[in-house]
Amino acid sequence: MPGPFASEQEEPVKSIFKKRWVWLACGAVALLVVAGIAGGKSAPHARTASGSQDTATGATPPTTQAPPVSSPSVPAASPPTTVSAAPATSSGLQYGPGPQATYTVQSQPPPGSCHYTYDGSDPLPDPHCTPGALNPQVTQSTIGSTICRSGYTSSIRPPESITEPEKQQSASSYGYKGSFSTGEYDHLVPLELGGDPNDAANLWVEPNDNPNATSTSNSKDVLENRLNSLVCSGQLSLGAAQAAIASNWATAYRTYVGSQSSSAPPSSTSPPPSGGDSCTASAAPANDGYSGDYYVTINSNQPNQKATASDAGDSWSASTNSSGYVRILLYHTSSGEQINVTVGSASCSTTA
């Protein structure tokens, strides 16, 4: 049996052991806490969706957002500089500056830089020098108040003080050696079809296609009048007429007037038809910038015949085409003056 002091001695020993265990437990906890802080660890991390830890240590690195990259300051781009192109036209030609209140002499291509070509005996301009240019006032929607209105072309035509120096320079550009009394300073696209009045791209010295010419009147003049009539009567669009005369006026003549140029002498004279010889004539201001000039338009059943139009002062002749059509320019005719016409075996008259 234990002695009387046994219980008293056992109690303190138990207490001491209990305290030591508490100290040890607390120390262990403290060590774990310190170790956790030193290792930067906290509670175990969850696994990724694949079942493996994010890193070899099982720790997920903290998500850090990269600082925004600051781009160097770049000035805002200016809108691209655009050059206004000439307005598009249905004929494919470019617009010129149009009618001016005061015209100035325009420079021409360098001497000898332009070259004629020929369609048969009909002269054509150099497309590099004289491609044609249009009057921006004249469009399909404005023909009624412009080219189809009497007197419009006269109102926009440059004066001789402008065109004469230009004609001299243009002749040098083309190497023209003919007479200035028969060579016309011509608008490739005529004013009556909306050609630009004084753009060098629309003007050239046109040799006369009639070797016996005594004036600047030529076959192209006949075509111009015919195309104006077709455009103003609604039978042909303005763009089609402009394109036709600018690309090759001789071809346009064969298409819209006939196979025979009016000013050139016929290759062979056909005998006039027997019986029923007839003709009709009409006169209208030529609108060529010269007061008193009239175009006499003749339709007849006299193909390939000489036609003569006479006023009180003079007479001018040309040959009808295969359809009996011709247009003759009369100079210095007075308004109201009678004009007599003979063509083959037919005769007729009209009034200026």
C-alpha positions as CSV (number, residue, x, y, z in Angstrom):
1,M,0.0,0.0,0.0
2,P,1.2,3.3,-0.7
3,G,2.6,5.2,2.2
4,P,0.9,8.3,3.6
5,F,2.9,10.7,1.4
6,A,2.3,8.8,-1.9
7,S,-0.8,10.7,-3.1
8,E,0.7,14.0,-2.2
9,Q,3.8,13.3,-4.3
10,E,2.0,11.9,-7.4
11,E,-0.3,14.9,-7.9
12,P,2.5,17.4,-8.5
13,V,4.2,15.1,-10.9
14,K,1.1,14.8,-13.0
15,S,0.6,18.5,-13.0
16,I,4.1,19.1,-14.3
17,F,3.6,16.6,-17.1
18,K,0.4,18.3,-18.1
19,K,2.0,21.7,-18.2
20,R,4.9,20.3,-20.3
21,W,2.5,18.9,-22.9
22,V,0.7,22.2,-23.1
23,W,4.0,24.0,-23.6
24,L,5.1,21.5,-26.2
25,A,1.8,21.8,-28.1
26,C,2.0,25.6,-28.0
27,G,5.6,25.5,-29.1
28,A,4.7,23.2,-32.0
29,V,1.9,25.5,-33.1
30,A,4.2,28.5,-32.8
31,L,6.8,26.8,-34.9
32,L,4.2,25.9,-37.6
33,V,3.0,29.5,-37.6
34,V,6.5,30.8,-37.9
35,A,7.4,28.3,-40.6
36,G,4.3,29.2,-42.5
37,I,5.0,32.9,-42.4
38,A,8.7,32.4,-43.4
39,G,7.7,30.2,-46.3
40,G,4.9,32.5,-47.4
41,K,2.5,29.7,-47.2
42,S,-1.1,29.7,-45.9
43,A,-3.6,27.0,-46.0
44,P,-3.2,24.3,-48.7
45,H,-4.4,25.5,-52.1
46,A,-7.1,23.8,-54.0
47,R,-6.1,21.7,-57.0
48,T,-6.7,22.9,-60.5
49,A,-9.4,21.5,-62.7
50,S,-6.9,19.0,-64.1
51,G,-6.3,17.6,-60.7
52,S,-2.6,18.8,-60.5
53,Q,-1.3,21.7,-58.6
54,D,-0.5,24.9,-60.4
55,T,3.2,24.7,-59.4
56,A,5.6,22.1,-58.2
57,T,5.3,23.4,-54.7
58,G,1.5,23.3,-54.9
59,A,1.3,27.1,-54.6
60,T,-0.6,29.2,-57.0
61,P,1.5,32.3,-57.8
62,P,-0.4,35.5,-57.1
63,T,-2.1,36.9,-60.1
64,T,-0.5,40.2,-61.0
65,Q,-1.6,42.6,-63.7
66,A,1.1,44.0,-65.9
67,P,1.3,47.8,-65.7
68,P,-0.3,49.4,-68.8
69,V,2.2,50.0,-71.6
70,S,2.2,53.7,-72.4
71,S,2.5,54.2,-76.2
72,P,4.5,57.1,-77.4
73,S,2.4,60.1,-78.2
74,V,1.5,59.9,-81.9
75,P,-0.2,62.9,-83.5
76,A,-3.5,62.1,-85.0
77,A,-3.2,61.3,-88.7
78,S,-4.5,64.0,-91.0
79,P,-7.0,62.9,-93.6
80,P,-5.3,62.1,-97.0
81,T,-5.0,65.0,-99.3
82,T,-7.3,64.4,-102.3
83,V,-7.0,66.1,-105.7
84,S,-10.3,66.9,-107.2
85,A,-10.6,65.1,-110.5
86,A,-12.4,66.7,-113.4
87,P,-16.0,65.7,-113.4
88,A,-16.8,62.5,-115.2
89,T,-18.7,62.9,-118.4
90,S,-20.8,60.5,-120.4
91,S,-18.5,61.1,-123.4
92,G,-15.4,60.2,-121.5
93,L,-13.9,63.7,-122.1
94,Q,-12.8,66.1,-119.5
95,Y,-14.4,69.5,-118.7
96,G,-12.4,72.7,-119.4
97,P,-12.7,76.0,-117.5
98,G,-15.9,76.9,-119.5
99,P,-17.0,80.4,-120.7
100,Q,-15.1,83.3,-119.2
101,A,-16.2,87.0,-118.7
102,T,-12.8,87.9,-120.1
103,Y,-10.7,85.5,-122.1
104,T,-6.9,85.4,-122.2
105,V,-4.6,83.9,-124.8
106,Q,-3.9,80.3,-123.9
107,S,-0.5,78.7,-124.3
108,Q,-0.3,76.0,-127.0
109,P,1.9,72.8,-127.2
110,P,5.5,73.3,-128.1
111,P,6.3,73.9,-131.8
112,G,6.4,70.7,-133.9
113,S,5.1,68.6,-131.0
114,C,1.7,67.8,-132.6
115,H,1.1,65.7,-135.7
116,Y,-1.9,65.4,-138.0
117,T,-3.2,62.0,-139.0
118,Y,-5.6,61.4,-141.9
119,D,-8.7,59.3,-142.5
120,G,-8.6,59.3,-146.3
121,S,-8.3,62.9,-147.1
122,D,-9.9,64.1,-143.9
123,P,-7.4,65.6,-141.3
124,L,-7.6,64.5,-137.7
125,P,-5.9,66.2,-134.7
126,D,-3.2,64.7,-132.6
127,P,-5.1,63.1,-129.6
128,H,-2.1,64.0,-127.3
129,C,-2.4,67.7,-128.1
130,T,-6.1,68.0,-128.9
131,P,-8.2,65.3,-127.2
132,G,-11.2,67.7,-126.8
133,A,-12.6,69.5,-123.7
134,L,-16.1,70.3,-122.7
135,N,-18.0,73.3,-121.4
136,P,-19.2,72.5,-117.9
137,Q,-22.3,74.6,-118.4
138,V,-23.6,72.2,-121.1
139,T,-25.0,68.9,-119.9
140,Q,-27.9,66.7,-121.2
141,S,-30.2,68.5,-118.7
142,T,-29.2,72.0,-119.8
143,I,-29.2,71.8,-123.6
144,G,-32.5,73.6,-123.8
145,S,-31.0,76.7,-122.3
146,T,-27.6,76.4,-123.9
147,I,-26.7,74.8,-127.2
148,C,-30.3,74.4,-128.4
149,R,-31.0,78.1,-127.7
150,S,-30.4,80.5,-130.6
151,G,-27.5,82.9,-129.9
152,Y,-25.9,80.9,-127.1
153,T,-22.7,80.0,-128.9
154,S,-22.1,83.6,-130.0
155,S,-22.4,84.7,-126.4
156,I,-19.5,82.5,-125.3
157,R,-17.1,82.6,-128.3
158,P,-13.7,84.2,-127.6
159,P,-13.0,87.3,-129.6
160,E,-10.5,87.3,-132.6
161,S,-8.0,89.3,-130.5
162,I,-7.7,86.0,-128.5
163,T,-8.1,83.4,-131.1
164,E,-5.8,84.9,-133.8
165,P,-2.6,84.7,-131.6
166,E,-3.6,81.3,-130.5
167,K,-4.2,80.1,-134.1
168,Q,-0.6,81.3,-135.0
169,Q,0.8,79.3,-132.1
170,S,-1.3,76.2,-132.8
171,A,-0.2,76.3,-136.4
172,S,3.4,76.2,-135.1
173,S,2.5,73.3,-132.8
174,Y,1.2,71.3,-135.7
175,G,3.6,72.5,-138.3
176,Y,0.7,73.8,-140.4
177,K,2.0,75.2,-143.7
178,G,-1.3,75.9,-145.5
179,S,-3.3,79.1,-146.0
180,F,-4.9,80.7,-142.9
181,S,-7.8,81.8,-145.2
182,T,-8.8,78.1,-145.6
183,G,-7.4,76.5,-142.4
184,E,-9.9,76.9,-139.6
185,Y,-8.9,77.4,-135.9
186,D,-11.4,74.7,-135.0
187,H,-13.1,73.5,-131.8
188,L,-12.7,69.8,-132.0
189,V,-15.9,69.5,-129.9
190,P,-17.8,72.5,-131.3
191,L,-19.5,75.1,-129.2
192,E,-22.8,73.9,-130.5
193,L,-22.2,70.4,-129.0
194,G,-20.9,71.8,-125.6
195,G,-17.2,72.1,-126.4
196,D,-15.1,74.4,-124.2
197,P,-14.6,77.8,-125.8
198,N,-10.9,78.4,-125.1
199,D,-9.3,75.3,-123.7
200,A,-6.1,74.5,-125.8
201,A,-7.1,70.8,-125.5
202,N,-10.1,71.6,-127.7
203,L,-8.6,73.8,-130.4
204,W,-6.4,73.1,-133.4
205,V,-5.7,74.5,-136.8
206,E,-7.7,72.3,-139.1
207,P,-6.5,71.9,-142.7
208,N,-9.4,72.1,-145.1
209,D,-10.4,68.8,-146.5
210,N,-11.4,70.4,-149.8
211,P,-8.3,71.2,-151.9
212,N,-10.3,73.7,-153.9
213,A,-11.6,75.6,-150.8
214,T,-11.7,79.4,-150.9
215,S,-12.8,79.7,-147.2
216,T,-12.6,77.9,-143.9
217,S,-15.9,76.1,-144.6
218,N,-15.3,72.4,-144.5
219,S,-17.0,69.0,-144.1
220,K,-16.6,69.0,-140.3
221,D,-18.9,72.1,-140.2
222,V,-21.6,70.1,-141.9
223,L,-21.3,67.3,-139.3
224,E,-21.4,69.7,-136.4
225,N,-24.7,71.2,-137.6
226,R,-26.1,67.7,-138.2
227,L,-25.2,66.5,-134.7
228,N,-26.6,69.6,-133.1
229,S,-29.8,69.0,-134.9
230,L,-30.0,65.4,-133.7
231,V,-29.1,66.3,-130.1
232,C,-31.6,69.1,-129.9
233,S,-34.4,67.0,-131.4
234,G,-33.8,64.2,-128.9
235,Q,-32.6,61.7,-131.5
236,L,-29.1,61.4,-130.1
237,S,-27.6,61.9,-126.6
238,L,-25.2,64.8,-126.0
239,G,-22.5,62.4,-124.7
240,A,-22.8,60.2,-127.8
241,A,-22.4,63.2,-130.1
242,Q,-19.4,64.6,-128.2
243,A,-17.6,61.2,-128.2
244,A,-18.3,60.6,-131.9
245,I,-16.9,63.9,-133.1
246,A,-13.9,63.9,-130.7
247,S,-12.8,60.4,-131.5
248,N,-12.9,60.6,-135.3
249,W,-15.0,63.2,-136.9
250,A,-14.6,61.6,-140.4
251,T,-16.1,58.4,-139.1
252,A,-18.9,60.4,-137.4
253,Y,-19.5,62.1,-140.7
254,R,-20.0,58.8,-142.5
255,T,-22.3,57.6,-139.7
256,Y,-24.5,60.7,-139.3
257,V,-24.3,62.6,-142.6
258,G,-23.3,60.2,-145.3
259,S,-20.4,58.6,-147.1
260,Q,-19.3,61.7,-149.0
261,S,-17.8,64.7,-147.3
262,S,-19.8,67.8,-148.4
263,S,-16.9,70.1,-149.1
264,A,-14.8,67.6,-151.1
265,P,-15.5,67.3,-154.8
266,P,-17.3,64.0,-155.6
267,S,-15.0,61.3,-157.0
268,S,-17.5,60.8,-159.8
269,T,-20.5,62.9,-160.7
270,S,-23.7,61.0,-160.8
271,P,-26.2,62.1,-163.4
272,P,-29.1,63.9,-161.8
273,P,-32.3,61.9,-161.6
274,S,-34.7,62.4,-164.4
275,G,-37.9,64.1,-163.6
276,G,-39.1,65.3,-160.2
277,D,-35.9,67.2,-159.4
278,S,-36.4,68.9,-156.1
279,C,-34.6,70.6,-153.2
280,T,-35.5,72.5,-150.0
281,A,-33.3,75.0,-148.3
282,S,-33.2,76.7,-144.9
283,A,-30.8,79.4,-143.5
284,A,-29.7,80.0,-139.9
285,P,-27.0,82.2,-138.3
286,A,-23.7,80.4,-138.3
287,N,-23.0,81.5,-134.7
288,D,-19.3,81.6,-135.6
289,G,-18.6,84.9,-134.1
290,Y,-19.1,86.9,-137.3
291,S,-22.3,88.8,-137.8
292,G,-23.9,88.1,-141.1
293,D,-22.6,84.6,-141.6
294,Y,-25.3,82.1,-142.3
295,Y,-25.4,78.3,-142.9
296,V,-27.7,77.2,-145.7
297,T,-28.8,73.7,-145.2
298,I,-29.9,71.9,-148.4
299,N,-31.8,68.6,-148.8
300,S,-32.5,67.3,-152.3
301,N,-32.9,64.3,-154.5
302,Q,-29.6,65.2,-156.2
303,P,-26.9,63.0,-154.8
304,N,-23.3,63.8,-155.5
305,Q,-24.1,67.0,-157.3
306,K,-22.7,70.5,-157.1
307,A,-24.9,72.8,-155.0
308,T,-24.6,76.6,-155.1
309,A,-26.1,79.1,-152.6
310,S,-26.2,82.8,-153.7
311,D,-27.2,86.0,-152.0
312,A,-27.0,89.5,-153.5
313,G,-23.3,89.7,-153.0
314,D,-21.7,86.4,-153.6
315,S,-22.1,82.6,-154.2
316,W,-20.6,79.6,-152.5
317,S,-20.6,76.0,-153.7
318,A,-20.2,72.5,-152.3
319,S,-21.2,69.0,-153.2
320,T,-24.1,67.0,-151.9
321,N,-23.5,63.7,-150.3
322,S,-25.0,60.4,-151.5
323,S,-28.3,61.4,-149.8
324,G,-28.5,64.8,-151.6
325,Y,-27.6,66.7,-148.4
326,V,-25.2,69.6,-148.0
327,R,-24.6,72.6,-145.8
328,I,-23.0,75.8,-147.2
329,L,-21.6,78.7,-145.3
330,L,-22.5,82.2,-146.7
331,Y,-20.7,85.2,-145.5
332,H,-21.9,88.8,-144.9
333,T,-25.6,88.0,-145.6
334,S,-28.1,90.4,-144.3
335,S,-31.1,89.3,-142.2
336,G,-34.1,89.0,-144.5
337,E,-32.1,88.7,-147.6
338,Q,-33.2,86.1,-150.2
339,I,-30.8,83.2,-150.8
340,N,-31.2,81.2,-154.1
341,V,-30.0,77.6,-154.4
342,T,-29.3,75.4,-157.3
343,V,-28.3,71.8,-156.9
344,G,-27.9,69.5,-159.9
345,S,-31.1,70.1,-161.9
346,A,-33.1,71.4,-159.0
347,S,-33.5,74.8,-157.6
348,C,-35.0,76.3,-154.5
349,S,-34.7,79.4,-152.3
350,T,-34.9,80.6,-148.7
351,T,-34.5,83.7,-146.6
352,A,-31.8,84.6,-144.2
